[in-house]
Amino acid sequence: MPGFELFGDAERKEVQDVLASGVLMRYGFEGMRNGHWKANDLELAIQNRFRVKHAQLVSNGTAAVSMTLAVAGVGAGDEVIMPSFTFVASFEAIMMMGATPVVVDIDDTLTLDIEGVKAAITSKTKAIMPVHMCGSMANLDALKSICDQHNLILIEDACQAIGGSYKGKALGTFGDLGCFSFDFVKTVTCGEGGGIITNNATYAKRLDHFSDHGHDHIGKDRGAEDHPFLGYNFRISELNAAVGLAQFKRIDEFLALQKRNYTILRTALSGIDGVQFRTVPNGGVESYAFLSFFLDDLSTARAVSKSFKANGIDVCFHYYDNNWHYIRKWDHLKTQNSLYPLSKELREGLSYLKTKDFSKSDHYIGRNISCLIKISWTEEEVLKRAETMAQCIKSCN
Ligand SMILES: *Cc1c(COP(=O)(O)O)cnc(C)c1O
């Protein structure tokens, strides 16, 4: 997945354009910038690649998720449904806007369980946020119809799945709003950066203003701009956008390498007793950022994970025992260990976490191993790795 593996001359050239003029900011300074608008160019490239009307770059993926809620009018007292298996950024982004994260079980897709979502809807629910973890998606048709039925917003966190698709649409373009991360370890990197895509012109305008202190971006004198509503600063710098622009131009090359390496590993593990690949919903195409599979039970998964490590197979994750991506280890959330006072609505809204049962998620995450697919591996290296992985799994059966 990490685009940084193939950082090179193209990235250096784009950054050099920015350094040569010294305009490190994406807005203004027209006379000085030698015609370079890297953030604008990257937004256009994203719109074209994903056939979507609007793209907004921001400082990081977590900010991108927060902003989708802000522009859709989701905040204090509102509930947002999110999965039990995701990066901690999901609940951070929801809580930043004052809303309450409602954590719901996952199923064998490793994303939101549809029945769990239905059961979690209350009069306070405003949005459903599937997270396309490890390169693959939830059943988006089912989520869309739940959203339509209850008048909810569908927000796709596609931070780990750029390049995947569902029923012919790029991941991130199916919902009302979609998010990408361009942090250092994502398929396309800006160093730090995030993006939001949408076909909704009202959201797009709000994203543009909100990410830059609410400035309305009318006219060429920043000091004279008006503020139709409150905003924050979630701007991306021109330097980060320059790196991302070079990387994004290579997205098809990166995705082809991911797919090749994924396919070699998958072929080697297919047919091994006790290995079952994650379910990809009908009509879904993975981004191939990870190869995810289930083993028979928790102890087998732990044994395989240990065997991988002992045999030099890195970047394979048993998320059940991982502190970042799974509800089991989010004690700081469960105990509401905040540096600053949380609102009464949020404190009360989170209290369900003290008792909620996630055994359904445990059943899947406990048996799951997800292996990151690197794009710098040579074909020989992947073949060798595939053979070692197959041996490790067989030795644990
Ligand atoms: C990386 C990631 C984010 C956050 O992105 P940052 O750019 O690191 O803030 C959000 N959601 C998921 C699923 C991610 O993997």
The ligand as an ORCA input file, in Angstrom:
! r2SCAN-3c Opt
* xyz 0 1
  C      -5.439      6.574      7.794
  C      -6.865      6.503      8.130
  C      -7.611      7.607      8.567
  C      -7.005      8.920      8.943
  O      -6.132      9.459      8.105
  P      -4.948     10.452      8.593
  O      -4.596     11.106      7.315
  O      -3.839      9.604      9.139
  O      -5.520     11.394      9.591
  C      -8.974      7.466      8.739
  N      -9.584      6.293      8.532
  C      -8.903      5.199      8.161
  C      -9.632      3.929      7.926
  C      -7.520      5.255      7.969
  O      -6.855      4.148      7.639
*
